[in-house]
């Protein structure tokens, strides 16, 4: 799957459960650098309201197209929550 970055401090049971679900999807939880974000297969934000949203730019700099990665990660995300 890939790497997932999140807050370095997990202080709630729901946040811990969320991270555990990502690990079950095959993701590694680790801190990422800006270079990691620009060289990866995509940058996505997960939330309960919008589910999985693709990030198109960081700091005014366009990210590479991640349409296919978004499709794959969205399918895994949806199967874990539905």
C-alpha positions as CSV (number, residue, x, y, z in Angstrom):
1,X,0.0,0.0,0.0
2,X,2.2,2.9,1.1
3,X,3.0,5.2,4.0
4,X,0.6,7.2,6.1
5,X,1.5,10.3,8.1
6,X,-0.5,11.7,10.9
7,X,-0.2,13.5,14.2
8,X,2.8,12.3,16.1
9,X,0.8,12.2,19.3
10,X,-2.3,10.0,19.4
11,X,-4.3,11.0,22.5
12,X,-7.7,9.4,21.8
13,X,-9.0,5.9,21.3
14,X,-10.7,6.7,18.0
15,X,-7.4,8.1,16.6
16,X,-5.5,5.0,17.7
17,X,-8.2,2.8,16.1
18,X,-7.9,4.8,12.9
19,X,-4.2,4.3,12.7
20,X,-4.7,0.6,13.4
21,X,-7.1,0.3,10.5
22,X,-4.5,1.9,8.2
23,X,-1.9,-0.6,9.3
24,X,-4.3,-3.4,8.5
25,X,-4.6,-2.0,5.0
26,X,-0.8,-2.5,4.7
27,X,0.3,1.1,5.3
28,X,3.2,2.0,7.5
29,X,2.7,4.9,9.9
30,X,5.6,7.3,9.9
31,X,6.6,10.9,9.7
32,X,7.1,12.1,6.1
33,X,9.2,14.9,4.7
34,X,8.2,17.4,2.0
35,X,10.4,15.5,-0.4
36,X,8.4,12.3,0.4
37,X,5.2,14.1,-0.4
38,X,6.4,15.4,-3.8
39,X,8.0,12.1,-4.8
40,X,5.2,9.7,-3.7
41,X,2.3,8.3,-5.6
42,X,-0.1,10.8,-4.1
43,X,-1.1,12.9,-1.1
44,X,-4.6,12.3,0.3
45,X,-6.6,13.6,3.3
46,X,-9.0,11.2,5.0
47,X,-12.0,12.6,6.9
48,X,-15.4,11.3,7.9
49,X,-17.2,14.1,5.9
50,X,-15.4,13.9,2.6
51,X,-13.9,10.5,2.9
52,X,-10.7,10.5,0.9
53,X,-9.7,13.7,-0.8
54,X,-6.8,14.1,-3.2
55,X,-4.4,16.9,-2.6
56,X,-3.4,18.7,-5.8
57,X,-0.8,21.2,-4.5
58,X,1.4,21.9,-1.5
59,X,2.8,25.4,-0.7
60,X,1.7,26.6,-4.1
61,X,3.6,23.8,-5.9
62,X,1.6,21.3,-8.0
63,X,1.9,17.6,-7.1
64,X,2.2,14.9,-9.7
65,X,-1.1,13.5,-11.0
66,X,-2.4,10.8,-8.6
67,X,-5.7,9.9,-10.3
68,X,-4.9,6.2,-10.4
69,X,-3.4,6.0,-6.9
70,X,-6.5,7.9,-5.6
71,X,-8.7,5.3,-7.2
72,X,-6.8,2.4,-5.6
73,X,-6.5,4.0,-2.2
74,X,-10.2,5.1,-2.2
75,X,-11.3,1.5,-3.0
76,X,-9.3,0.2,0.0
77,X,-10.5,3.0,2.2
78,X,-14.1,2.4,1.3
79,X,-13.9,-1.4,1.8
80,X,-12.4,-0.8,5.3
81,X,-15.3,1.4,6.3
82,X,-18.4,0.0,4.6
